[in-house]
């Protein structure tokens, strides 16, 4: 089922403004507690406070990240599964253009430590968040672009946590900017990314999906933040089930569109072949387990904060 009719019919007054209002309330409520925290405070409590009190006082967000009246995210929930969401207007066209400028620094590869799940008929390039920050540190990339990468990822994370009504902190597990470019193949019968779950290994013969290595079993939620639509093919899709991998719902990428879902076997998904052009997006995976939080995300933030302090 194509979600476009749902998007067109949804209530345009539904927005994320309440997200910012509540986060602002959390800042006032918990900010003083963080500053006056007692020695020996429990690590888990500190992590919870860090989540609720973002952004820290020494890393203020810029004015451009206030949701404007013309740029309120609009949400549609998929009727087939409560753990799926889609939001439009998460990024403005200018912000997409800037992230596409950053995407020029992507290098061939996909960040996987095992066999890549992508087709050989496309060029797959990526730039993780720490490498972007390091390029800014080295003067190769303007810091504004790397900071936008971080801010956009955090905005997506906060939106997902609110929309899915999560009661515990949602941590980044892995974040990277990825582009898929079609090669000159006349006839394509493959997928850009085969049908899979993000935290279990599918046995197509039985339909079982086991949470065992080398699966990223700690991942709880996933998201894709799209940056462009100047390409052909490349639609994201949800499969019917672990036993029926044909598309159930499809989503066409465009600037500022965010797709998010729980990472288990209930949301088998894939990507149709990119047959022409270059498709770029920020792919994000999240975990509820602080032991698997993305350390490189914090490192990237520290680098950019140091750059800002020096300048």
C-alpha positions as CSV (number, residue, x, y, z in Angstrom):
1,X,0.0,0.0,0.0
2,X,1.4,3.4,-1.0
3,X,1.3,5.8,2.0
4,X,0.8,8.9,-0.2
5,X,-3.0,9.0,0.2
6,X,-2.5,8.9,4.0
7,X,-0.1,11.7,3.9
8,X,-2.3,13.9,1.8
9,X,-5.3,13.3,4.0
10,X,-3.7,13.7,7.4
11,X,-4.4,16.6,9.7
12,X,-2.0,19.4,8.8
13,X,-2.4,20.9,12.3
14,X,-0.7,17.9,13.8
15,X,2.9,18.9,14.5
16,X,5.9,18.5,16.6
17,X,5.6,21.8,18.5
18,X,4.6,19.9,21.6
19,X,7.9,18.0,21.4
20,X,9.9,21.2,21.8
21,X,7.6,22.5,24.5
22,X,8.0,19.4,26.6
23,X,11.8,19.2,26.0
24,X,12.0,22.9,27.1
25,X,10.1,21.9,30.3
26,X,12.5,19.1,30.9
27,X,15.4,21.6,30.6
28,X,14.0,23.8,33.3
29,X,13.1,20.9,35.5
30,X,16.3,18.9,35.3
31,X,18.9,21.6,34.5
32,X,19.5,22.6,38.1
33,X,19.7,19.0,39.2
34,X,22.5,18.3,36.8
35,X,24.5,21.4,37.9
36,X,24.1,20.5,41.5
37,X,24.4,16.7,41.2
38,X,25.6,14.9,44.2
39,X,29.0,13.1,44.2
40,X,28.5,9.4,43.6
41,X,25.3,9.9,41.6
42,X,24.3,6.7,39.8
43,X,25.6,6.4,36.2
44,X,22.2,5.4,34.8
45,X,20.6,8.4,36.5
46,X,23.2,10.7,34.9
47,X,22.5,9.1,31.5
48,X,18.8,9.7,31.9
49,X,19.4,13.4,32.9
50,X,21.7,13.9,30.0
51,X,18.9,12.7,27.7
52,X,16.3,14.9,29.2
53,X,18.4,17.9,29.5
54,X,19.8,18.1,25.9
55,X,21.2,20.4,24.7
56,X,23.9,21.1,27.3
57,X,24.4,24.7,28.2
58,X,27.8,24.9,26.5
59,X,26.4,23.6,23.2
60,X,23.3,25.8,22.4
61,X,21.3,25.1,19.3
62,X,21.2,27.9,16.7
63,X,18.1,29.9,15.9
64,X,17.7,28.1,12.5
65,X,16.7,25.0,14.4
66,X,13.5,26.5,15.8
67,X,10.6,25.0,14.0
68,X,9.1,27.7,11.9
69,X,5.4,27.9,11.1
70,X,6.1,26.9,7.5
71,X,8.3,24.1,8.5
72,X,6.4,22.0,11.1
73,X,6.9,18.3,10.7
74,X,3.7,16.5,9.7
75,X,3.2,12.9,10.9
76,X,1.4,9.9,9.6
77,X,1.2,6.6,11.4
78,X,1.0,3.4,9.3
79,X,-2.3,1.6,9.8
80,X,-0.6,-1.8,9.4
81,X,1.7,-1.5,12.3
82,X,1.8,0.8,15.4
83,X,5.6,0.8,15.4
84,X,5.9,2.7,12.1
85,X,5.9,6.4,11.5
86,X,6.5,8.9,8.7
87,X,7.2,12.6,9.2
88,X,7.5,15.2,6.5
89,X,9.2,18.7,6.8
90,X,11.8,17.4,9.3
91,X,14.4,19.4,7.2
92,X,14.0,22.5,5.1
93,X,15.2,22.5,1.5
94,X,18.2,24.6,2.4
95,X,19.2,22.1,5.1
96,X,18.8,19.2,2.7
97,X,21.0,21.1,0.2
98,X,23.7,21.6,2.8
99,X,23.7,18.0,3.8
100,X,23.9,17.1,0.1
101,X,27.0,19.3,0.0
102,X,28.4,17.3,2.9
103,X,27.6,14.1,1.0
104,X,30.2,15.1,-1.6
105,X,32.8,13.9,1.0
106,X,31.3,10.4,1.2
107,X,33.7,7.6,0.4
108,X,33.0,4.2,-1.2
109,X,32.0,1.7,1.5
110,X,29.1,1.1,3.7
111,X,30.4,0.8,7.3
112,X,29.5,-2.8,7.6
113,X,32.0,-5.1,9.3
114,X,30.7,-8.2,7.5
115,X,29.4,-9.0,4.0
116,X,27.6,-6.0,2.6
117,X,23.9,-6.4,2.0
118,X,23.8,-4.0,-0.9
119,X,23.6,-4.7,-4.7
120,X,26.8,-4.6,-6.8
121,X,24.8,-2.7,-9.4
122,X,25.1,0.5,-7.4
123,X,27.9,2.5,-6.0
124,X,27.5,2.7,-2.2
125,X,29.2,5.6,-0.4
126,X,29.1,6.8,3.2
127,X,30.3,9.3,5.7
128,X,29.9,8.6,9.4
129,X,29.4,11.3,11.9
130,X,32.9,11.2,13.5
131,X,34.7,11.4,10.1
132,X,32.6,14.4,9.2
133,X,33.7,16.1,12.4
134,X,37.3,15.2,11.8
135,X,37.1,16.7,8.3
136,X,35.9,19.9,9.9
137,X,38.8,19.7,12.4
138,X,41.2,19.4,9.5
139,X,39.7,22.3,7.6
140,X,38.3,20.2,4.8
141,X,34.7,20.7,5.7
142,X,33.1,23.8,7.1
143,X,32.0,23.1,10.7
144,X,28.5,24.3,9.9
145,X,27.9,21.3,7.7
146,X,29.1,18.8,10.3
147,X,27.1,20.5,13.0
148,X,24.0,20.3,10.9
149,X,24.6,16.6,10.5
150,X,24.6,16.2,14.3
151,X,21.6,18.5,14.9
152,X,19.4,16.8,12.2
153,X,20.2,13.4,13.7
154,X,19.3,14.6,17.2
155,X,16.1,16.2,16.0
156,X,15.1,12.9,14.4
157,X,16.0,10.9,17.6
158,X,13.9,13.2,19.8
159,X,11.0,13.1,17.4
160,X,11.0,9.3,17.4
161,X,11.2,9.0,21.2
162,X,8.3,11.3,21.6
163,X,6.1,9.8,18.8
164,X,6.6,6.3,20.1
165,X,6.0,7.4,23.7
166,X,9.3,5.9,24.9
167,X,9.7,6.0,28.7
168,X,13.4,5.5,28.8
169,X,16.3,7.2,26.9
170,X,16.8,6.4,23.3
171,X,20.5,6.3,22.4
172,X,22.3,6.5,19.0
173,X,23.7,3.2,18.0
174,X,25.1,4.1,14.6
175,X,24.7,7.1,12.3
176,X,25.9,7.6,8.8
177,X,25.2,9.7,5.7
178,X,24.8,7.3,2.8
179,X,24.4,7.7,-1.0
180,X,23.5,5.0,-3.6
181,X,24.4,5.8,-7.2
182,X,23.0,3.7,-10.1
183,X,25.6,2.1,-12.4
184,X,25.0,1.6,-16.1
185,X,23.0,-1.6,-16.0
186,X,20.4,-2.0,-18.6
187,X,18.0,-4.5,-16.9
188,X,17.7,-4.7,-13.1
189,X,15.9,-7.4,-11.3
190,X,17.7,-7.0,-8.0
191,X,17.0,-4.8,-4.9
192,X,19.2,-2.0,-3.8
193,X,19.1,-3.4,-0.3
194,X,17.6,-6.9,0.3
195,X,14.7,-7.4,2.7
196,X,15.9,-7.7,6.3
197,X,15.4,-6.9,9.9
198,X,17.8,-4.6,11.7
199,X,18.3,-6.8,14.8
200,X,17.9,-10.4,13.7
201,X,19.0,-12.9,11.1
202,X,16.3,-14.1,8.7
203,X,16.0,-17.7,7.7
204,X,14.1,-17.4,4.5
205,X,13.3,-21.2,4.5
206,X,11.5,-21.1,7.8
207,X,10.6,-17.5,8.3
208,X,12.4,-17.4,11.6
209,X,14.4,-14.3,12.5
210,X,16.9,-15.1,15.3
211,X,18.5,-12.4,17.5
212,X,22.0,-13.9,17.4
213,X,25.4,-12.6,16.1
214,X,26.3,-11.3,13.7
215,X,22.9,-9.4,13.9
216,X,23.0,-6.1,15.7
217,X,20.7,-7.5,18.4
218,X,20.9,-4.4,20.6
219,X,19.2,-2.1,18.0
220,X,15.6,-1.2,19.0
221,X,14.6,1.5,16.5
222,X,15.7,2.5,13.0
223,X,15.2,5.6,10.9
224,X,16.0,7.1,7.5
225,X,16.1,10.8,6.9
226,X,15.9,11.5,3.2
227,X,17.7,14.4,1.5
228,X,16.6,14.3,-2.2
229,X,14.4,12.8,-4.9
230,X,16.4,13.6,-8.0
231,X,16.8,9.9,-9.0
232,X,14.7,7.0,-10.3
233,X,13.7,4.0,-8.2
234,X,15.1,3.7,-4.7
235,X,11.7,3.5,-2.9
236,X,11.8,2.2,0.7
237,X,9.3,-0.6,1.4
238,X,8.0,-2.7,4.3
239,X,7.5,-6.4,3.5
240,X,4.4,-8.3,4.5
241,X,6.2,-10.6,6.9
242,X,9.2,-12.8,7.4
243,X,7.5,-15.4,5.2
244,X,6.2,-13.0,2.5
245,X,9.0,-10.6,1.5
246,X,7.0,-8.8,-1.2
247,X,6.3,-5.1,-0.6
248,X,3.3,-4.3,1.6
249,X,3.8,-0.5,1.8
250,X,6.2,1.7,-0.1
251,X,7.6,5.2,0.7
252,X,9.1,7.5,-1.9
253,X,12.1,9.5,-0.6
254,X,12.1,13.3,-0.7
255,X,13.8,16.1,1.1
256,X,12.9,16.3,4.8
257,X,11.0,13.0,5.0
258,X,11.7,10.8,8.0
259,X,10.7,7.1,8.1
260,X,11.1,5.4,11.5
261,X,10.2,2.0,12.9
262,X,10.9,-0.6,15.5
263,X,13.9,-2.6,14.5
264,X,12.6,-6.2,14.9
265,X,11.1,-8.8,12.6
266,X,7.8,-7.1,12.7
267,X,9.3,-4.5,10.3
268,X,11.0,-6.4,7.6
269,X,12.1,-3.8,5.0
270,X,14.2,-3.2,1.9
271,X,15.0,-0.7,-0.8
272,X,14.0,-1.0,-4.5
273,X,16.8,-0.6,-7.1
274,X,18.1,2.8,-7.8
275,X,18.0,2.8,-11.6
276,X,19.2,6.4,-12.3
277,X,20.8,9.1,-10.3
278,X,22.1,9.4,-6.8
279,X,19.9,8.8,-3.7
280,X,21.2,10.2,-0.4
281,X,19.9,9.9,3.2
282,X,21.0,9.9,6.8
283,X,20.5,6.4,8.2
284,X,20.1,6.1,11.9
285,X,19.9,3.2,14.3
286,X,19.0,3.5,18.0
287,X,19.2,1.4,21.1
288,X,17.6,1.5,24.6
289,X,20.8,-0.1,26.0
290,X,23.3,2.6,27.2
291,X,26.1,-0.1,26.9
292,X,25.7,0.1,23.1
293,X,25.4,3.8,22.7
294,X,27.4,5.3,19.8
295,X,30.6,6.7,21.4
296,X,31.7,8.3,18.2
297,X,28.6,10.6,18.2
298,X,29.8,12.2,21.5
299,X,33.3,12.4,20.1
300,X,32.1,14.2,17.1
301,X,30.2,16.7,19.3
302,X,33.3,17.3,21.4
303,X,35.4,18.1,18.3
304,X,32.9,20.6,16.9
305,X,32.5,22.2,20.3
306,X,36.3,22.6,20.5
307,X,36.3,24.2,17.0
308,X,33.6,26.6,18.1
309,X,35.5,27.5,21.3
310,X,38.8,28.2,19.5
311,X,37.2,30.3,16.8
